[in-house]
Amino acid sequence: MTQYQGDQTVTMGEWFVTWLIMIVPIVNIVMMFVWAFGSNTKPSKANLFKLGLLLSLICIVLTVILAVLGLVPALPDLLDGYFY
């Protein structure tokens, strides 16, 4: 695997296009993996998407654990009155 050798700065235009792509369902998940583990991705962008994938995994695992423990159906009751 080769390291990215070009300019290390991600421009505002690149971030704009990146976040536009992230709006598209399914494509955003695929692109997260491409940008996180692709060899042509700038390091700061790769690190951002590696973190995003890690946080997504943590949320999925916690949701599964809470569902198995039966706590997910109780969440609406816990939040009842919170938004008043």
MOWO-V292363 format. One record per residue. N is the residue number from 1. RES is the residue in one small letter. D_CENTER is the distance of its C-alpha to the mean C-alpha in Angstrom with 1 decimal. Layout:
# MOWO-V292363
((N,RES,D_CENTER) (N,RES,D_CENTER))
This chain:
# MOWO-V292363
((1,m,23.0) (2,t,23.9) (3,q,22.4) (4,y,21.6) (5,q,24.9) (6,g,24.7) (7,d,24.1) (8,q,21.3) (9,t,20.6) (10,v,17.9) (11,t,19.9) (12,m,19.2) (13,g,19.9) (14,e,17.2) (15,w,14.6) (16,f,16.1) (17,v,16.0) (18,t,12.4) (19,w,11.4) (20,l,14.1) (21,i,12.7) (22,m,9.3) (23,i,11.8) (24,v,13.3) (25,p,12.5) (26,i,12.3) (27,v,12.4) (28,n,8.8) (29,i,7.9) (30,v,10.8) (31,m,10.1) (32,m,6.9) (33,f,9.4) (34,v,12.2) (35,w,11.0) (36,a,9.9) (37,f,13.2) (38,g,15.5) (39,s,18.6) (40,n,19.0) (41,t,15.9) (42,k,16.7) (43,p,16.0) (44,s,14.2) (45,k,11.8) (46,a,11.3) (47,n,10.9) (48,l,8.2) (49,f,6.0) (50,k,7.7) (51,l,6.9) (52,g,3.1) (53,l,4.7) (54,l,7.4) (55,l,6.6) (56,s,5.7) (57,l,8.9) (58,i,10.7) (59,c,10.4) (60,i,11.6) (61,v,14.3) (62,l,15.4) (63,t,15.8) (64,v,17.8) (65,i,19.9) (66,l,20.6) (67,a,21.5) (68,v,23.8) (69,l,25.4) (70,g,26.0) (71,l,24.4) (72,v,21.9) (73,p,24.9) (74,a,26.3) (75,l,23.5) (76,p,25.2) (77,d,28.4) (78,l,26.8) (79,l,25.5) (80,d,28.8) (81,g,30.3) (82,y,27.3) (83,f,27.0) (84,y,30.8))
